[in-house]
């Protein structure tokens, strides 16, 4: 899981670097801004997951502290909440 998160972080960081280096036409600026924002969000989420792993808090729900199912973490390693709490917490 750690390796996957580190690879994910590196991929998002590289993608952000490419986006920031690109000088697109004014027409595509809005799309580039959306991509950059999305990439920054993904980097932040991955960094938080890596931080939780370093603090030995990875895999526990941030609301109820129950274990997050491993199947869920394999699909979405940056999950912060168990399925029950995620449904209950407003987006």
TORVO-800265 format. One record per residue: x, y, z of N, C-alpha, C in turn; chain. Coordinates in nm, 4 decimals, decimal comma, always signed. Example, Ala and Ser with C-alpha at 12.3 -4.5 7.8 and 13.67 -1.06 7.14 Angstrom:
<rs>
      n_px      n_py      n_pz     ca_px     ca_py     ca_pz      c_px      c_py      c_pz  koldren
   +1,3190   -0,5690   +0,7800   +1,2300   -0,4500   +0,7800   +1,3200   -0,3300   +0,7800        A
   +1,2850   -0,2250   +0,7080   +1,3670   -0,1060   +0,7140   +1,2900   +0,0030   +0,7870        A
</rs>
This chain:
<rs>
      n_px      n_py      n_pz     ca_px     ca_py     ca_pz      c_px      c_py      c_pz  koldren
   +0,0828   -0,1185   +0,0000   +0,0000   +0,0000   +0,0000   +0,0877   +0,1255   +0,0000        A
   +0,1948   +0,1244   +0,0791   +0,2848   +0,2390   +0,0853   +0,3447   +0,2681   -0,0522        A
   +0,3895   +0,1644   -0,1192   +0,4488   +0,1812   -0,2517   +0,3483   +0,2413   -0,3487        A
   +0,2260   +0,1941   -0,3430   +0,1217   +0,2461   -0,4322   +0,0959   +0,3948   -0,4057        A
   +0,0905   +0,4331   -0,2799   +0,0689   +0,5740   -0,2456   +0,1862   +0,6607   -0,2908        A
   +0,3069   +0,6107   -0,2709   +0,4242   +0,6871   -0,3143   +0,4264   +0,7034   -0,4661        A
   +0,3912   +0,5983   -0,5391   +0,3853   +0,6065   -0,6852   +0,2762   +0,7028   -0,7296        A
   +0,1634   +0,6985   -0,6618   +0,0519   +0,7870   -0,6931   +0,0935   +0,9330   -0,6692        A
   +0,1602   +0,9584   -0,5587   +0,2061   +1,0936   -0,5269   +0,3026   +1,1442   -0,6339        A
   +0,3969   +1,0591   -0,6724   +0,4947   +1,0964   -0,7746   +0,4275   +1,1240   -0,9091        A
   +0,3320   +1,0405   -0,9470   +0,2624   +1,0594   -1,0747   +0,1840   +1,1901   -1,0760        A
   +0,1154   +1,2205   -0,9676   +0,0394   +1,3461   -0,9610   +0,1333   +1,4670   -0,9633        A
   +0,2461   +1,4551   -0,8954   +0,3429   +1,5649   -0,8921   +0,4005   +1,5900   -1,0308        A
   +0,4348   +1,4840   -1,1021   +0,4862   +1,4981   -1,2386   +0,3810   +1,5594   -1,3308        A
   +0,2573   +1,5141   -1,3156   +0,1480   +1,5675   -1,3976   +0,1300   +1,7166   -1,3711        A
   +0,1343   +1,7560   -1,2451   +0,1203   +1,8974   -1,2113   +0,2347   +1,9779   -1,2718        A
   +0,3542   +1,9259   -1,2659   +0,4688   +1,9948   -1,3262   +0,4502   +2,0162   -1,4750        A
   +0,4019   +1,9141   -1,5455   +0,3766   +1,9278   -1,6897   +0,2680   +2,0313   -1,7170        A
   +0,1624   +2,0293   -1,6358   +0,0539   +2,1250   -1,6551   +0,1007   +2,2690   -1,6305        A
   +0,1826   +2,2863   -1,5283   +0,2293   +2,4207   -1,4954   +0,3270   +2,4731   -1,6016        A
   +0,4015   +2,3835   -1,6663   +0,4983   +2,4243   -1,7676   +0,4331   +2,4572   -1,9014        A
   +0,3147   +2,4037   -1,9219   +0,2464   +2,4220   -2,0493   +0,1867   +2,5626   -2,0581        A
   +0,1995   +2,6236   -2,1723   +0,1380   +2,7555   -2,1946   +0,0329   +2,7399   -2,3034        A
   -0,0885   +2,7083   -2,2636   -0,1953   +2,6851   -2,3594   -0,2604   +2,8139   -2,4051        A
   -0,3414   +2,8005   -2,5043   -0,4177   +2,9146   -2,5551   -0,5168   +2,9612   -2,4494        A
   -0,5574   +3,0833   -2,4591   -0,6518   +3,1405   -2,3627   -0,7798   +3,0576   -2,3557        A
   -0,8204   +3,0015   -2,4678   -0,9432   +2,9222   -2,4739   -0,9355   +2,7985   -2,3839        A
   -0,8178   +2,7424   -2,3695   -0,8027   +2,6212   -2,2886   -0,7620   +2,6518   -2,1452        A
   -0,7444   +2,7785   -2,1122   -0,6982   +2,8162   -1,9786   -0,7911   +2,7650   -1,8692        A
   -0,9202   +2,7699   -1,8902   -1,0165   +2,7234   -1,7897   -0,9996   +2,5740   -1,7663        A
   -0,9838   +2,4980   -1,8746   -0,9661   +2,3541   -1,8615   -0,8343   +2,3224   -1,7909        A
   -0,7290   +2,3969   -1,8246   -0,6007   +2,3759   -1,7592   -0,6108   +2,4086   -1,6107        A
   -0,6816   +2,5158   -1,5762   -0,6995   +2,5517   -1,4360   -0,7714   +2,4400   -1,3609        A
   -0,8748   +2,3828   -1,4228   -0,9491   +2,2731   -1,3598   -0,8585   +2,1518   -1,3413        A
   -0,7762   +2,1215   -1,4404   -0,6831   +2,0085   -1,4302   -0,5804   +2,0322   -1,3197        A
   -0,5293   +2,1541   -1,3135   -0,4300   +2,1886   -1,2116   -0,4915   +2,1770   -1,0732        A
   -0,6119   +2,2284   -1,0568   -0,6808   +2,2197   -0,9277   -0,7041   +2,0753   -0,8876        A
   -0,7482   +1,9933   -0,9831   -0,7722   +1,8518   -0,9573   -0,6432   +1,7812   -0,9181        A
   -0,5356   +1,8130   -0,9859   -0,4069   +1,7513   -0,9586   -0,3564   +1,7922   -0,8201        A
   -0,3702   +1,9181   -0,7865   -0,3280   +1,9647   -0,6537   -0,4077   +1,8956   -0,5431        A
   -0,5370   +1,8773   -0,5666   -0,6221   +1,8092   -0,4688   -0,5761   +1,6638   -0,4514        A
   -0,5468   +1,5967   -0,5629   -0,5013   +1,4575   -0,5573   -0,3687   +1,4469   -0,4824        A
   -0,2782   +1,5418   -0,5048   -0,1502   +1,5413   -0,4340   -0,1739   +1,5582   -0,2842        A
   -0,2602   +1,6525   -0,2477   -0,2880   +1,6772   -0,1061   -0,3511   +1,5543   -0,0397        A
   -0,4464   +1,4901   -0,1063   -0,5105   +1,3711   -0,0505   -0,4103   +1,2571   -0,0333        A
   -0,3248   +1,2387   -0,1317   -0,2244   +1,1332   -0,1237   -0,1232   +1,1634   -0,0129        A
   -0,0837   +1,2897   -0,0018   +0,0102   +1,3291   +0,1050   -0,0517   +1,3042   +0,2421        A
   -0,1820   +1,3331   +0,2566   -0,2494   +1,3068   +0,3848   -0,2513   +1,1575   +0,4152        A
   -0,2755   +1,0749   +0,3137   -0,2753   +0,9287   +0,3341   -0,1366   +0,8817   +0,3757        A
   -0,0322   +0,9345   +0,3114   +0,1046   +0,8980   +0,3490   +0,1358   +0,9440   +0,4915        A
   +0,0869   +1,0614   +0,5283   +0,1077   +1,1111   +0,6645   +0,0379   +1,0220   +0,7666        A
   -0,0870   +0,9822   +0,7359   -0,1588   +0,8921   +0,8268   -0,0863   +0,7586   +0,8397        A
   -0,0278   +0,7127   +0,7295   +0,0468   +0,5871   +0,7336   +0,1708   +0,6039   +0,8228        A
   +0,2397   +0,7143   +0,8093   +0,3584   +0,7398   +0,8910   +0,3231   +0,7504   +1,0392        A
   +0,2060   +0,8036   +1,0681   +0,1614   +0,8199   +1,2067   +0,0903   +0,6957   +1,2598        A
   +0,0871   +0,5920   +1,1784   +0,0208   +0,4658   +1,2143   -0,1288   +0,4842   +1,2378        A
   -0,1870   +0,5795   +1,1676   -0,3302   +0,6059   +1,1781   -0,4016   +0,5685   +1,0485        A
   -0,3265   +0,5132   +0,9529   -0,3807   +0,4754   +0,8234   -0,4766   +0,3587   +0,8389        A
   -0,5907   +0,3654   +0,7701   -0,6863   +0,2551   +0,7721   -0,7908   +0,2669   +0,8811        A
   -0,7869   +0,3750   +0,9557   -0,8887   +0,3990   +1,0584   -0,9752   +0,5159   +1,0177        A
   -1,1038   +0,5025   +1,0422   -1,2001   +0,6067   +1,0085   -1,1685   +0,7332   +1,0885        A
   -1,1667   +0,8461   +1,0206   -1,1407   +0,9739   +1,0849   -1,2566   +1,0246   +1,1670        A
   -1,3697   +0,9563   +1,1605   -1,4876   +0,9991   +1,2367   -1,5147   +0,9062   +1,3551        A
   -1,5301   +0,7779   +1,3267   -1,5671   +0,6832   +1,4327   -1,4488   +0,5978   +1,4800        A
   -1,3350   +0,6094   +1,4168   -1,2106   +0,5350   +1,4438   -1,2196   +0,3842   +1,4181        A
   -1,3257   +0,3378   +1,3540   -1,3353   +0,1967   +1,3154   -1,2364   +0,1696   +1,2017        A
   -1,2003   +0,0433   +1,1843   -1,1128   +0,0071   +1,0731   -1,1859   +0,0255   +0,9413        A
   -1,1161   +0,0793   +0,8424   -1,1698   +0,0905   +0,7072   -1,1391   -0,0427   +0,6391        A
   -1,2375   -0,1055   +0,5758   -1,2139   -0,2356   +0,5115   -1,0978   -0,2299   +0,4115        A
   -1,0130   -0,3304   +0,4155   -0,8951   -0,3363   +0,3296   -0,9330   -0,3319   +0,1819        A
   -1,0480   -0,3903   +0,1466   -1,0930   -0,3872   +0,0072   -1,1137   -0,2434   -0,0380        A
   -1,1672   -0,1620   +0,0490   -1,1900   -0,0206   +0,0178   -1,0572   +0,0528   +0,0032        A
   -0,9610   +0,0226   +0,0904   -0,8310   +0,0879   +0,0844   -0,7533   +0,0479   -0,0403        A
   -0,7728   -0,0746   -0,0861   -0,7054   -0,1174   -0,2094   -0,7571   -0,0382   -0,3297        A
   -0,8864   -0,0107   -0,3303   -0,9465   +0,0642   -0,4408   -0,9179   +0,2131   -0,4264        A
   -0,9295   +0,2620   -0,3056   -0,9119   +0,4052   -0,2788   -0,8262   +0,4232   -0,1534        A
   -0,6931   +0,4159   -0,1684   -0,6061   +0,4205   -0,0518   -0,6114   +0,5517   +0,0267        A
   -0,6650   +0,6569   -0,0329   -0,6745   +0,7851   +0,0373   -0,8054   +0,8002   +0,1145        A
   -0,8814   +0,6901   +0,1288   -1,0084   +0,6950   +0,2037   -0,9825   +0,7383   +0,3470        A
   -1,0612   +0,8331   +0,3941   -1,0457   +0,8819   +0,5314   -1,1553   +0,8302   +0,6231        A
   -1,2645   +0,7800   +0,5635   -1,3789   +0,7369   +0,6434   -1,4231   +0,5968   +0,6041        A
   -1,4829   +0,5275   +0,6999   -1,5421   +0,3972   +0,6706   -1,6670   +0,4218   +0,5853        A
   -1,7168   +0,3207   +0,5164   -1,8335   +0,3407   +0,4301   -1,9544   +0,4005   +0,5033        A
   -1,9785   +0,3553   +0,6259   -2,0938   +0,4053   +0,7012   -2,0836   +0,5550   +0,7305        A
   -1,9680   +0,5971   +0,7787   -1,9483   +0,7384   +0,8116   -1,9452   +0,8255   +0,6869        A
   -1,8873   +0,7741   +0,5782   -1,8819   +0,8534   +0,4547   -2,0214   +0,8869   +0,4044        A
   -2,1152   +0,7931   +0,4198   -2,2528   +0,8196   +0,3799   -2,3199   +0,9205   +0,4724        A
   -2,2828   +0,9183   +0,5987   -2,3464   +1,0055   +0,6982   -2,2915   +1,1467   +0,6969        A
   -2,1666   +1,1640   +0,6560   -2,1028   +1,2966   +0,6562   -2,1385   +1,3688   +0,5266        A
   -2,1928   +1,4911   +0,5381   -2,2259   +1,5665   +0,4167   -2,1014   +1,6011   +0,3361        A
   -2,1136   +1,5978   +0,2057   -1,9985   +1,6257   +0,1170   -1,9590   +1,7703   +0,1189        A
</rs>
